[in-house]
Amino acid sequence: MLEKLLKNGYFPAELPVPFTAESYGDALLKVINQNIRPFSYGNRGPNYISICAKYNLARRGKLRRSLAIPNPINYFHISQLLANNWADFELVYARSNQSLSKPVVDNSSRALKWDKGFSALPDEKLRTRTASKYLLKADIANFYSTIYTHSIPWAIHSKAVAKQNRYFQNNLGNKIDLVVRNGQDQQTKGK
């Protein structure tokens, strides 16, 4: 799992073909296979702080989609956390039958993909729209950059549990919170 994330999950799929993370993944895996921790950890978990590189993707019309590429060190920490706790993540995803975007390991070109994929979207829209009295339409173009990172452990464990156990070692949600914040200059909301 870690190998797939490092080699096939780092760059957005929308980047031009010459951009690859193959050598990045190879270099890190070589160090890990020698039982060396590639980047430092403090007493409270990974402590490298950076900001994401911005990349604007052209879309139809005059619209642009802003993408963020994390620092390679922060991406490694996120990937390692995900790989080491994949079974726990799957338990969290299994709690909801509403999501169309549950991540699963992709055995082709990317590290992860949607469980049902984009092809299921039209049928799901039709199903929910015909069975509902009201339709709520929201623009989530800037969704990920506006997530309050402390709400991640709240969603996984409940707000009360997360607030009682605020440290990195105590629960998965706080670990995610820390590694995401570290990649955003320790900001609880992305920039």
URGI-V562060 format. One line per field, one symbol per residue. phi: phi as a letter, one per 30 degrees, with the letter a starting at -180 (. if undefined). burial: I if it has 9 or more other C-alpha atoms within 8 Angstrom, else O. Layout:
BEGIN
phi = ???
burial = ???
END
This chain:
BEGIN
phi = .deddddbbddedddeeddbcedddedddddddchcddbdbcdcjdbdcabddcbccdbeicdbcdcbcdeedddeddddddddbedddddddddcccdccddbdcccccdbbdeciddddeddddddddccdbbccbcceceddcddddddddddcjddddddbdceddaeddddedddeedbhiddbdc
burial = OIOIIIIIIIIOOOOOOOOIIIOIIIOIIOIIOOOOOOOOOOOIIIIIIIIIOOOOIOOOOOOOIOIOIIIOOIIIIIIIIIIOOOOOIOOIOOOOOOOIOIOOOIOOOIIIIIIIIOOIIOOOOOOOIOOOOOOOOOOOOOOOOIIOIIIIIIOOIIIOIIOOOOIIIOIIIIIIIIIIIIIIIIOIIIO
END
